[in-house]
Amino acid sequence: MSKAKGKTKDKAKAKNVLLPGPMRMVWGALAAYWLRDIIHPAFTLIAVMILLMIPVLIANMFFPERKPIAVDNSEAPTGDNKEEDAAAESV
């Protein structure tokens, strides 16, 4: 049972989230602004918050998060041979 949970957690970490585009955010803000007359005046603040998120999404498109690079450490000293460790330190 724990193996299945481990696999599920690994899958959940590997998923990429697709963010909405800036135009979709504009339409959402306009819809919230329109709903302020129908439902409640506080939807004006929601529309403003949605519009303020657009520069963040645009910056995220231009500066994406860097993915970690896997490094092969097969040549690194293992610590079980003191002569190899001493030779590696002297270089």
C-alpha positions in Angstrom: 0.0 0.0 0.0 2.8 2.4 0.7 4.4 1.8 -2.7 1.2 2.9 -4.4 1.1 6.1 -2.3 4.7 6.8 -3.2 4.0 6.5 -6.9 1.0 8.7 -6.6 3.0 11.4 -4.8 5.7 11.2 -7.5 3.1 11.7 -10.2 1.5 14.6 -8.4 4.9 16.3 -8.1 5.7 15.8 -11.8 2.5 17.5 -13.1 2.7 20.8 -14.8 0.1 23.5 -14.2 -1.2 25.3 -17.2 -1.8 28.9 -16.3 -4.5 31.0 -18.0 -3.5 33.4 -20.7 -3.7 37.2 -20.2 -6.7 37.6 -22.5 -8.7 35.0 -20.4 -7.8 37.0 -17.3 -9.1 40.2 -19.0 -12.4 38.5 -19.8 -12.7 37.1 -16.2 -12.1 40.6 -14.9 -14.8 42.0 -17.2 -17.2 39.3 -16.0 -16.5 40.1 -12.4 -17.0 43.8 -13.1 -20.3 43.1 -14.8 -21.4 40.9 -11.9 -20.9 43.8 -9.4 -24.1 45.4 -10.5 -26.1 42.1 -10.3 -24.7 40.4 -7.2 -22.6 42.6 -4.9 -20.4 45.8 -5.3 -17.4 43.9 -3.9 -16.9 42.2 -7.3 -15.2 45.5 -8.3 -12.3 44.6 -6.0 -12.2 41.0 -7.4 -12.0 42.5 -11.0 -9.1 44.7 -9.9 -7.2 41.8 -8.3 -7.7 39.7 -11.4 -6.3 42.6 -13.6 -3.3 43.0 -11.2 -2.4 39.3 -11.8 -1.9 39.8 -15.5 1.6 41.3 -15.3 2.6 38.4 -13.0 1.5 35.9 -15.6 3.2 37.8 -18.4 6.5 37.9 -16.4 6.1 34.1 -15.7 6.0 33.5 -19.5 9.2 35.5 -20.1 11.1 34.2 -17.1 10.0 30.5 -16.5 11.2 28.6 -13.5 14.5 26.7 -14.1 14.3 23.0 -13.8 17.0 21.2 -11.8 19.8 19.6 -13.8 20.8 16.0 -12.9 24.5 15.6 -12.4 26.4 12.3 -12.9 28.7 11.8 -9.9 30.1 8.5 -11.0 33.6 9.9 -11.1 33.4 11.4 -7.6 35.4 9.7 -4.8 33.3 7.3 -2.8 35.1 7.5 0.5 35.9 3.8 0.9 39.4 4.1 -0.6 41.6 6.6 1.2 44.3 6.6 -1.4 41.9 7.7 -4.1 40.5 10.4 -1.8 44.0 11.7 -1.0 44.8 11.8 -4.8 41.6 13.7 -5.5 42.3 16.3 -2.8 45.9 16.9 -4.0 44.8 17.7 -7.6 
